């Protein structure tokens, strides 16, 4: 029995939907290609200037209500904050005093419903682990679940494959570690397999706006919704101009006359081109818009649609044990549909729509006075262009408990800063203001005052 057959059989026995099986078979077929999961820089070229959000017209009140009433907001919420030492959903992390990511998302959604009169259903794409605490948090906001469908649906799973023979790995010590999510490109299959896509269409919802739960700048914009409706754009990827902080994010490029999205995991080991900001102007925000009718039509013709480039993540079966069995995780990125859906496009948006929190560096920026949380859930920036670069010593600030212990007085003022770099063990015990470019070296306690550089 072949390795592929063993993997598909294992997924089938786990109760996978036929569409999930079809998508997994496609990823296995892609893995058979010797160049699977790679996008060399010498096969790519830069993208010409794209249309900008600021150039789109503002729709009138009636159009705004009409397009938003046919829009569903989906937040990717399957991630745990393990990289920061959390053991629960990262979206339940406090971002401003008394408010988690999910609280802010709920406030944003309710405020926009009141302002426009649109239904604007909200959905989380959860994992089994993130589901219970996330739904509990959302249901604390009265009226949020007054919608004709659940507040969430589950992402799919797939077997991890042994790196040596590509058979499904076995790990009796913790069988749950034998499984992994297939990346956020699973959004299309998960919506259909869960029945949510059909329910949305039956309710008259045509478009989906999808973003990461940790990106509070990603709110539905009526200008984009109206533009998609007017021009019948089936898929749109929001991108930003690249900066130093984007060197690890996916960038947009051209290949064979088509837009492609290249993630860091798709770069060959000996390829230095990925961080070339002069060449790659646009970086992925992971904010996407798509026409649910168009995606459903593709899936009726091909249950594994849309076809997405493969990403091969090489890990160990137990992420906490680098000596455990080496495995392959077959993933796809939802934004990569920009290269496979006819009529798909990209739109340049301001940095205010892209403020994800991936590290404690990002968390310090979000908690600081660079961002103000308004009553309607809007995160308003207090900076022009791009925010200052924050670089905290990972050994002392990488985990949330260590980070918070070193900022007992709260985040410093960063509105006058260009850069803050902290090396070594430093505690900011009192109110601190940073101006210009500052480097602080430890061991040291900063009791308060102004740091200038």
Buried (B, 14 or more C-beta within 10 A) or exposed (E): EEBBEBBBBBBEEEEBBEBBBBBBBBBBEBBEEEEBBBBBBEBBEBBEEBEEBEEBEEBEEEBBBBBBBBBBBBBBBBBBBEBBEBEBBBBBBBBBEEBBBBBBBBBBBBBBBEEBEBBBBBBBBBBEBBBEBBBEBBEEBEEBBEBEBBBBBBBBBBBBBBBEEBBBBEBEEEEEBBBBBBBBBBBBBBBBBBEBBEBBEEBEBBBBBBBBBBBBBBBBBBBBBBBBBEEEBBBBBBBBBBBEBBBEBBBBBBBEEEBBBBBEBBBBEEEEBBBEBEBBBBBBBBBBBBBBBBBBEBBEEEBBBBBBBBBBBEBBBBEEEEEBBBBBBBBBBBBBBBBBBEEBBBBBBBBBBBBBBBBBBBBBBBBBBBBEBEEBBBBEBEBEEBBBBBBBBEEBBBBBEBBBEBBEBBBBBBBBBBBBBBBEBBBBBBBBBBBEBBEBEBEBEBEEEEBEB
